[in-house]
Amino acid sequence: MGMMKKKAQPAYSRPGDAGIPQAFKNGNAITKISFFVFGLGNLMNRQIVRGLIFLALEIGYFIYMITFGIGALGDFITLGTATQGEVFNEALGIYEYSAGDDSMLCLLYGVITLVLTAGAVFIGCMSGKSAYCTQVRIEKGKPLPTFKDDLRSLKEENLHAFLLSFPIIGIICFTIVPLIFMILIAFTSYDHEHQPPGNLFSWVGLDNFKAMFSQGSKLAGTFWPVLSWTLIWAVFATVSCFLLGMLLALLINRKGTKAKGFWRFMFVLSVAVPQFVTLLSMRTIFNANGPVNVILRQLGVIGMTESIPFFTNPLYAKITIICINIWIGVPFTMLSTTGILQNIPADLYEAARIDGASAPTIFRKITLPYMLFVMTPNLITSFTGNINNFNVIFLLSGGGPDSMDYYYAGKTDLLVTWLYRLTITQKDYNLGAVIGILVFIILATLSLITYRRTGAYKDEGAFQ
């Protein structure tokens, strides 16, 4: 046999090359202690600056916990114990408010402390991995990187980590922390009767979710009809805009149509007008004494004292909203589908005509599958956008007409507009957080299931 090939050994030249379990399992005593005493392995091996950075981060974390963090975690568990009260000031002869705990701040500071603790655990893992990489280098007789080498690596092989660290910190501060805070509100009693700092709210577990789904409750009697209308609205708004936009694009793109640019310009002109201006104009046009009802009275279609309740009748309001959304959404779909139509290979159409295929067959076998293949991710995005389409509902009907059977919701309210009412108007932040969580679960589930069943996911290269 020829020369036997040596089995390649992994060279752990950087902390990221070794896994945390492997570093803890195979590391020596100094390496294992480095998971708890940050930077110890580096300091013991004369990587002074790197070790001091790890150690300084750990000392900073402990100083924070001693001075503020432990108390913040205690308040996070109780959400405050001292309520704000009135104290008579004998010197001034007036009542003054005594400072109490603020449950909202207790919750926020607790979340921040937990996130910082998770960050400290991550840094501890990085310290252990760094110590293990140093150990491996020493065992193999390789030189240890200096601090200058570490700085140089930030401009070369670790440039991506250096550049990504800043947006990651921003995401943690301005996205992760607020998101955790808002999710946790769903498990508290933070409603209109428990407004800090005058009143404290407390942890209630899953009570808000149970109230939302309990049979016979007013919340459940509101949630299910609003959810049903939200899904119906999202389906009709998405499908109608897609089909009509595609049909309009086909009509304009056909060979016999003249002045294609002019027709595209005319339909896209509505896009140039800000959406809220269009919606408010439509609300004025279709109100009880708007131009549409006035013209119908003059034509004798309705009585002189009558008006069509476009926004005051639940059924009429829903139909009107869907029709107005078509007027707003079709031009966008027309633009998207026009670009796709112009990129369908002409050879496919020529071959189909030679084989004797009719126009409907060509549309069903070539155009529609190609359009759906390319547009499916966009359709999923449009569907999720319509579920959260606050502007159309709020500016047209305001969620109305209101109903006494609902808990602060109207007949055309979507989940997102109902959430707005509960938080901004009614101050039921806990219920708003519950709805936000449910909307996320619904959207994530439907989007993932739908996308994984499409050709765009199963056969990515089909139309390449």
C-alpha positions as CSV (number, residue, x, y, z in Angstrom):
1,M,0.0,0.0,0.0
2,G,1.1,3.5,-0.7
3,M,1.7,6.2,1.9
4,M,-1.2,6.2,4.3
5,K,-3.0,9.5,4.6
6,K,-3.1,11.1,8.0
7,K,-6.5,11.9,9.4
8,A,-7.0,15.7,9.3
9,Q,-7.1,17.2,12.7
10,P,-9.2,20.3,13.4
11,A,-7.1,23.3,14.1
12,Y,-8.9,25.4,16.7
13,S,-7.3,28.7,15.9
14,R,-10.3,30.8,16.9
15,P,-12.8,30.6,19.8
16,G,-15.7,29.9,17.3
17,D,-14.0,26.7,16.0
18,A,-14.7,24.7,19.2
19,G,-18.1,23.9,20.5
20,I,-19.1,24.8,24.0
21,P,-19.7,21.2,25.2
22,Q,-16.4,20.1,23.6
23,A,-14.5,22.9,25.2
24,F,-15.9,22.1,28.7
25,K,-15.5,18.4,28.3
26,N,-11.9,18.4,26.9
27,G,-10.6,21.5,28.6
28,N,-8.2,21.4,31.5
29,A,-9.0,22.8,34.9
30,I,-8.1,26.4,34.0
31,T,-10.3,26.2,30.9
32,K,-13.3,24.9,32.9
33,I,-12.8,27.6,35.5
34,S,-12.7,30.2,32.7
35,F,-16.4,29.6,32.1
36,F,-17.0,31.1,35.5
37,V,-14.0,33.4,36.0
38,F,-14.0,35.2,32.7
39,G,-10.6,35.5,31.0
40,L,-8.7,33.3,33.5
41,G,-7.3,31.0,30.8
42,N,-6.1,34.0,28.7
43,L,-4.6,35.7,31.7
44,M,-2.7,32.6,32.8
45,N,-1.3,32.3,29.3
46,R,-0.2,35.9,29.0
47,Q,-3.0,37.0,26.7
48,I,-3.4,39.9,29.1
49,V,-5.6,42.3,27.1
50,R,-8.1,39.7,25.9
51,G,-8.3,38.3,29.5
52,L,-8.8,41.7,31.0
53,I,-11.6,42.5,28.6
54,F,-13.4,39.3,29.6
55,L,-12.8,39.9,33.3
56,A,-13.9,43.6,33.1
57,L,-17.2,42.5,31.5
58,E,-17.8,40.0,34.3
59,I,-17.0,42.6,37.0
60,G,-19.3,45.1,35.3
61,Y,-22.1,42.5,35.3
62,F,-21.6,41.7,39.0
63,I,-21.5,45.4,39.9
64,Y,-24.8,45.9,38.1
65,M,-26.4,43.0,39.8
66,I,-25.2,44.0,43.3
67,T,-26.3,47.7,42.9
68,F,-29.5,47.2,40.9
69,G,-30.0,43.9,39.2
70,I,-30.9,41.7,42.3
71,G,-33.5,44.2,43.4
72,A,-34.8,44.5,39.8
73,L,-35.3,40.7,39.7
74,G,-37.1,40.8,43.0
75,D,-39.5,43.5,41.7
76,F,-39.9,41.5,38.5
77,I,-41.3,38.6,40.5
78,T,-43.7,40.7,42.6
79,L,-44.3,43.6,40.1
80,G,-44.2,46.0,43.0
81,T,-45.7,45.9,46.5
82,A,-46.0,49.6,47.6
83,T,-48.9,51.5,46.0
84,Q,-49.1,55.2,45.6
85,G,-51.1,57.0,48.3
86,E,-52.0,60.3,49.7
87,V,-50.2,61.8,52.7
88,F,-51.3,64.9,54.5
89,N,-48.5,67.5,54.7
90,E,-49.3,69.4,57.9
91,A,-46.7,72.2,57.1
92,L,-48.4,73.0,53.8
93,G,-51.9,71.9,54.8
94,I,-52.4,69.9,51.6
95,Y,-52.4,66.2,50.6
96,E,-49.4,65.0,48.7
97,Y,-48.9,61.8,46.8
98,S,-46.4,59.3,48.3
99,A,-44.2,57.6,45.8
100,G,-45.0,53.9,45.2
101,D,-43.8,51.2,43.0
102,D,-44.4,51.3,39.2
103,S,-45.3,47.8,38.0
104,M,-44.5,48.7,34.4
105,L,-40.9,49.8,35.3
106,C,-40.6,46.7,37.5
107,L,-41.4,44.5,34.5
108,L,-39.2,46.5,32.1
109,Y,-36.1,46.5,34.5
110,G,-36.6,42.8,35.1
111,V,-36.6,42.0,31.4
112,I,-33.5,44.1,30.9
113,T,-31.7,42.3,33.8
114,L,-32.7,38.9,32.4
115,V,-31.3,39.9,28.9
116,L,-28.1,41.1,30.5
117,T,-27.8,37.9,32.4
118,A,-28.2,35.9,29.2
119,G,-25.5,38.1,27.7
120,A,-23.2,37.4,30.7
121,V,-23.8,33.6,30.1
122,F,-22.9,34.1,26.5
123,I,-19.7,36.0,27.3
124,G,-18.8,33.2,29.8
125,C,-19.1,30.6,27.1
126,M,-16.9,32.8,24.8
127,S,-14.4,33.0,27.6
128,G,-14.3,29.2,28.0
129,K,-14.0,28.7,24.3
130,S,-11.2,31.2,24.1
131,A,-9.4,29.5,26.9
132,Y,-9.8,26.1,25.2
133,C,-8.5,27.4,21.9
134,T,-5.4,28.7,23.8
135,Q,-5.0,25.4,25.5
136,V,-5.1,23.5,22.1
137,R,-2.6,25.9,20.6
138,I,-0.2,25.4,23.5
139,E,-0.5,21.6,23.2
140,K,0.3,21.7,19.5
141,G,3.2,24.0,20.0
142,K,1.6,26.8,18.0
143,P,2.2,30.5,18.8
144,L,-0.5,32.3,20.7
145,P,-2.1,35.3,19.0
146,T,-1.4,38.7,20.5
147,F,-3.8,41.5,21.0
148,K,-2.5,43.0,17.8
149,D,-3.4,39.8,16.0
150,D,-6.9,40.0,17.5
151,L,-7.3,43.5,16.2
152,R,-5.9,42.5,12.8
153,S,-8.4,39.6,12.6
154,L,-11.3,42.1,13.0
155,K,-10.2,43.6,9.6
156,E,-9.8,40.2,8.0
157,E,-11.4,36.8,8.9
158,N,-13.5,38.2,11.7
159,L,-14.7,41.3,9.9
160,H,-18.2,39.9,9.5
161,A,-18.5,39.4,13.3
162,F,-17.2,42.9,14.0
163,L,-19.6,44.5,11.6
164,L,-22.6,42.4,12.6
165,S,-22.1,43.1,16.3
166,F,-23.4,46.6,16.1
167,P,-26.8,45.8,14.4
168,I,-27.1,42.8,16.7
169,I,-26.8,45.0,19.8
170,G,-29.3,47.4,18.2
171,I,-31.8,44.5,17.6
172,I,-31.4,43.3,21.2
173,C,-32.0,46.8,22.6
174,F,-34.8,48.0,20.4
175,T,-36.5,44.8,19.2
176,I,-35.8,41.8,21.5
177,V,-36.2,43.7,24.8
178,P,-39.5,45.5,23.8
179,L,-40.8,42.3,22.3
180,I,-40.3,40.3,25.4
181,F,-41.7,43.1,27.5
182,M,-44.9,43.2,25.4
183,I,-45.3,39.4,25.4
184,L,-45.0,39.3,29.2
185,I,-47.8,41.9,29.5
186,A,-50.2,39.2,28.2
187,F,-49.6,37.3,31.5
188,T,-50.4,40.3,33.8
189,S,-53.5,42.2,34.9
190,Y,-52.3,45.4,33.2
191,D,-55.7,46.8,32.2
192,H,-57.8,50.0,32.7
193,E,-58.3,49.1,36.3
194,H,-54.6,48.6,37.1
195,Q,-52.8,51.6,35.7
196,P,-49.4,52.4,37.3
197,P,-48.2,54.2,39.2
198,G,-51.5,54.8,40.9
199,N,-52.4,51.1,40.9
200,L,-50.2,48.0,40.6
201,F,-50.8,45.1,38.3
202,S,-49.7,41.5,39.0
203,W,-49.0,38.2,37.3
204,V,-52.1,36.3,36.3
205,G,-50.7,33.4,34.3
206,L,-52.9,32.2,31.5
207,D,-56.1,33.9,32.8
208,N,-56.2,36.4,29.9
209,F,-55.9,33.6,27.3
210,K,-58.6,31.6,29.1
211,A,-60.9,34.7,29.1
212,M,-60.3,35.1,25.4
213,F,-61.4,31.5,24.6
214,S,-63.8,30.7,27.4
215,Q,-67.2,29.8,26.1
216,G,-70.0,32.3,26.8
217,S,-67.7,35.2,27.7
218,K,-68.0,38.6,26.0
219,L,-64.3,38.5,25.0
220,A,-64.7,35.1,23.2
221,G,-68.0,36.4,21.7
222,T,-65.9,39.3,20.2
223,F,-62.7,37.4,19.3
224,W,-64.2,34.7,17.1
225,P,-66.4,37.0,14.9
226,V,-63.5,39.5,14.6
227,L,-61.1,36.7,13.7
228,S,-63.6,35.3,11.1
229,W,-64.0,38.7,9.5
230,T,-60.2,39.3,9.6
231,L,-59.6,36.0,7.7
232,I,-62.4,36.7,5.2
233,W,-61.2,40.2,4.6
234,A,-57.6,39.0,4.1
235,V,-58.6,36.3,1.6
236,F,-60.9,38.5,-0.4
237,A,-58.5,41.5,-0.4
238,T,-55.6,39.4,-1.5
239,V,-57.3,37.2,-4.1
240,S,-59.4,40.0,-5.7
241,C,-56.4,42.3,-6.1
242,F,-54.3,39.5,-7.5
243,L,-56.8,38.2,-10.0
244,L,-58.0,41.6,-11.2
245,G,-54.5,43.0,-11.3
246,M,-53.3,40.0,-13.4
247,L,-56.3,40.3,-15.7
248,L,-55.7,44.0,-16.2
249,A,-52.0,43.3,-16.9
250,L,-53.0,40.6,-19.5
251,L,-55.4,43.0,-21.2
252,I,-52.8,45.8,-21.5
253,N,-49.9,43.4,-22.4
254,R,-51.8,41.7,-25.2
255,K,-50.5,42.3,-28.8
256,G,-53.8,44.0,-29.9
257,T,-53.8,46.7,-27.2
258,K,-52.5,50.0,-28.4
259,A,-50.9,52.8,-26.2
260,K,-49.9,50.3,-23.5
261,G,-47.8,52.9,-21.7
262,F,-50.8,55.3,-21.6
263,W,-53.1,52.7,-20.0
264,R,-50.5,51.7,-17.5
265,F,-50.0,55.3,-16.6
266,M,-53.7,55.9,-16.1
267,F,-54.1,53.0,-13.7
268,V,-50.9,53.6,-11.8
269,L,-51.8,57.3,-11.4
270,S,-53.8,56.4,-8.3
271,V,-50.6,55.1,-6.7
272,A,-49.0,58.5,-6.8
273,V,-51.7,59.8,-4.4
274,P,-51.0,59.0,-0.7
275,Q,-53.1,56.2,0.4
276,F,-54.6,58.0,3.4
277,V,-55.8,60.8,1.1
278,T,-57.5,58.3,-1.1
279,L,-59.1,56.5,1.8
280,L,-60.4,59.7,3.4
281,S,-61.7,60.9,0.0
282,M,-63.6,57.6,-0.4
283,R,-65.0,57.9,3.1
284,T,-66.4,61.3,2.2
285,I,-67.7,60.1,-1.2
286,F,-69.6,57.2,0.2
287,N,-71.0,58.7,3.5
288,A,-74.7,59.3,4.0
289,N,-74.7,62.7,2.3
290,G,-71.7,62.1,0.0
291,P,-71.7,62.5,-3.7
292,V,-72.7,58.9,-4.4
293,N,-75.9,59.1,-2.3
294,V,-76.7,62.6,-3.7
295,I,-76.4,61.4,-7.3
296,L,-78.6,58.3,-6.6
297,R,-81.2,60.6,-5.1
298,Q,-81.2,62.9,-8.1
299,L,-81.5,59.9,-10.4
300,G,-84.5,58.6,-8.4
301,V,-82.8,55.4,-7.5
302,I,-83.4,56.1,-3.8
303,G,-85.8,58.4,-2.1
304,M,-84.9,62.1,-1.4
305,T,-84.6,61.4,2.3
306,E,-82.9,58.0,2.0
307,S,-79.3,57.0,1.7
308,I,-77.4,53.8,1.2
309,P,-75.7,52.9,4.4
310,F,-72.3,52.2,3.0
311,F,-70.5,52.4,6.4
312,T,-73.4,52.1,8.9
313,N,-74.7,48.7,7.8
314,P,-72.4,45.8,8.6
315,L,-72.8,43.9,5.4
316,Y,-72.7,47.0,3.2
317,A,-69.7,48.3,5.1
318,K,-67.7,45.1,4.5
319,I,-68.5,45.0,0.8
320,T,-67.7,48.7,0.4
321,I,-64.3,48.3,2.1
322,I,-63.4,45.3,-0.1
323,C,-64.3,47.2,-3.3
324,I,-62.4,50.3,-2.3
325,N,-59.4,48.2,-1.4
326,I,-59.6,46.7,-4.9
327,W,-59.3,50.2,-6.4
328,I,-56.2,50.9,-4.3
329,G,-54.5,47.5,-4.6
330,V,-55.0,46.5,-8.2
331,P,-52.5,49.0,-9.7
332,F,-49.7,47.5,-7.5
333,T,-50.5,44.0,-8.6
334,M,-50.8,45.1,-12.2
335,L,-47.2,46.5,-12.1
336,S,-45.8,43.3,-10.5
337,T,-47.6,40.9,-12.9
338,T,-46.7,43.0,-16.0
339,G,-43.0,42.5,-15.3
340,I,-43.6,38.8,-14.9
341,L,-45.6,38.5,-18.0
342,Q,-43.0,40.2,-20.1
343,N,-40.4,37.6,-18.8
344,I,-42.3,34.5,-19.7
345,P,-40.4,32.8,-22.6
346,A,-42.2,33.5,-25.9
347,D,-41.2,30.0,-27.1
348,L,-43.6,28.4,-24.6
349,Y,-46.5,30.3,-26.2
350,E,-45.4,29.5,-29.7
351,A,-45.1,25.8,-29.0
352,A,-48.5,25.8,-27.4
353,R,-50.1,27.5,-30.4
354,I,-48.4,25.1,-32.8
355,D,-49.8,22.2,-30.8
356,G,-53.3,23.7,-31.2
357,A,-53.8,24.9,-27.6
358,S,-56.6,27.5,-27.2
359,A,-56.2,30.8,-25.3
360,P,-57.9,29.5,-22.1
361,T,-55.7,26.4,-22.2
362,I,-52.5,28.5,-22.7
363,F,-53.5,30.7,-19.8
364,R,-54.3,27.7,-17.5
365,K,-51.2,25.6,-18.5
366,I,-48.5,28.3,-19.0
367,T,-49.4,31.8,-17.8
368,L,-51.2,31.0,-14.5
369,P,-48.7,28.4,-13.2
370,Y,-45.8,30.7,-14.0
371,M,-47.5,33.6,-12.3
372,L,-48.3,31.6,-9.2
373,F,-44.8,30.2,-9.0
374,V,-43.3,33.7,-9.0
375,M,-46.0,35.5,-7.1
376,T,-46.7,33.0,-4.3
377,P,-44.2,34.6,-1.8
378,N,-45.7,38.0,-2.7
379,L,-49.2,36.6,-2.2
380,I,-48.3,35.3,1.3
381,T,-46.8,38.7,2.1
382,S,-49.9,40.5,0.9
383,F,-52.1,38.1,2.9
384,T,-50.2,38.8,6.1
385,G,-50.2,42.5,5.3
386,N,-54.0,42.5,4.8
387,I,-54.5,40.8,8.1
388,N,-52.7,43.7,9.7
389,N,-54.1,46.3,7.3
390,F,-54.9,49.0,9.8
391,N,-55.1,52.0,7.5
392,V,-58.0,50.8,5.2
393,I,-60.3,49.8,8.1
394,F,-59.5,52.6,10.4
395,L,-59.7,55.4,7.8
396,L,-62.8,54.1,6.0
397,S,-65.1,52.8,8.7
398,G,-63.2,53.2,11.9
399,G,-64.1,49.6,12.7
400,G,-67.8,50.5,12.8
401,P,-70.6,50.1,13.0
402,D,-70.2,49.5,16.7
403,S,-72.0,46.7,18.4
404,M,-73.2,46.3,22.0
405,D,-72.6,42.5,21.7
406,Y,-68.8,43.1,21.2
407,Y,-66.2,44.1,23.8
408,Y,-65.1,47.5,22.5
409,A,-65.1,46.4,18.9
410,G,-67.1,47.1,15.8
411,K,-68.5,44.9,13.0
412,T,-65.7,45.7,10.6
413,D,-62.9,45.7,13.1
414,L,-59.9,43.5,12.3
415,L,-57.8,42.0,15.1
416,V,-55.3,44.8,14.7
417,T,-57.8,47.6,14.9
418,W,-59.5,45.9,17.8
419,L,-56.1,45.7,19.5
420,Y,-55.8,49.5,18.8
421,R,-59.1,50.1,20.6
422,L,-58.2,48.0,23.5
423,T,-54.8,49.6,24.1
424,I,-55.2,53.3,23.0
425,T,-58.9,53.8,23.9
426,Q,-59.6,51.3,26.7
427,K,-56.1,50.9,28.2
428,D,-56.5,47.1,28.3
429,Y,-52.9,46.4,27.5
430,N,-53.0,42.8,28.7
431,L,-55.7,41.9,26.2
432,G,-53.9,43.8,23.4
433,A,-50.8,41.8,24.1
434,V,-52.8,38.5,24.0
435,I,-54.3,39.5,20.6
436,G,-50.8,40.4,19.3
437,I,-49.5,37.0,20.3
438,L,-52.4,35.2,18.7
439,V,-52.0,37.2,15.5
440,F,-48.4,36.2,15.3
441,I,-49.2,32.6,15.8
442,I,-51.9,32.6,13.2
443,L,-49.8,34.4,10.6
444,A,-46.7,32.3,11.2
445,T,-48.6,29.1,11.0
446,L,-50.6,30.0,7.9
447,S,-47.5,31.5,6.1
448,L,-45.2,28.5,6.8
449,I,-47.8,25.9,5.9
450,T,-48.8,27.7,2.7
451,Y,-45.3,28.4,1.5
452,R,-44.0,24.9,2.1
453,R,-46.8,23.6,-0.1
454,T,-46.0,25.8,-3.0
455,G,-44.0,25.1,-6.1
456,A,-41.8,28.1,-5.2
457,Y,-40.5,26.1,-2.2
458,K,-40.6,22.5,-3.6
459,D,-39.1,23.2,-7.0
460,E,-37.0,26.3,-6.9
461,G,-35.4,25.8,-10.3
462,A,-38.4,24.8,-12.2
463,F,-38.7,28.1,-14.3
464,Q,-35.0,28.9,-14.5
